[in-house]
């Protein structure tokens, strides 16, 4: 009963802080001039993905459980894309991906590339073809470098797109009464708060998981991923309420990009052996499904399907839900 009360309190606090964080990110998008897409894909995605980083580092350093940490990362990528379907249900009469900028396909495509690198890294390690630099696997180095390149590409693209838009339209400022330093301080404080709450929620989820007897791969891919991804859910819903659809969508794709960089950081913190050799091969399947779900989202962004009259969700959202639950069942059976 005490554990349940703690979970409820933690979830309520995550909802409160996540809502505030989403608005703070919207303010930063205006103050920095970088726009909602870049702030959502890099700053907000980084903030909401920090719980995965903290929980995963603890799993590796304290418990020597690299497969649990990797399962949390790959499962989080799946869950993030599942969030797109949830947001589509709550977005109102207009489909989510129909309201979002088509330019989000750039971040989605970059995330798919990083997922492919991670899946290839596991496959190479399973066949003893993993190149090691010091104690760090080459896939980890590639993932971290690709993340930095991706952040730069998205920033350059958004600045160029924003300039083209401003040539045709007059920019409307909503937060002129808020000082820039105040906006930075508030965002940084909320980032720290969401990390603390995310780690606490994950630890509560781990205590619940101890009585299930399920494997680390499944627990990492489902329970750990769901608990550490709750900030993405809350910030996404809050962004929808603020009519900041681009902030919500870019946060999802940006979180997956950041998650892959986190996998590389895990390797830097793992001194007990080859991280990639200690990751269950089932996560190759998880990575492939995540790439499939990303492809579905890209199709949704480009095709912009209308919502069927008898459904509260578009066909691409329905496909994301089916892929997510099918993959969870297969991982469970594995």
Secondary structure, DSSP 8 states (H G I E B T S, - for coil): -HHHHHHHHHHHHHHHHHHHHHHHHHHHHHHHSSHHHHIIIIIIHHHHHHHHHHHHHHHHHTT--HHHHHHHHHHHHHHHHHHHHHHHHHS-SS-HHHHS-TTHHHHHHHHHHHHHHHHHHHHHHHTT---EETTEEHHHHHHHHHHHHHHHHHHHHHHHHHHHHHHHS----S-TTS-HHHHHHHHHHHHHHHHHHHHHHHHHHHHHHTTT---HHHHIIIIIHHHHTHHHHHHHHHHHHTT-HHHHHHHHHHHHHHHHHHHHHHHHH--SS-TGGGS-THHHHHHHHHHHHHHHHHHHHHH-----TT-SS-HHHHHHHHHHHHHHHHHHH-
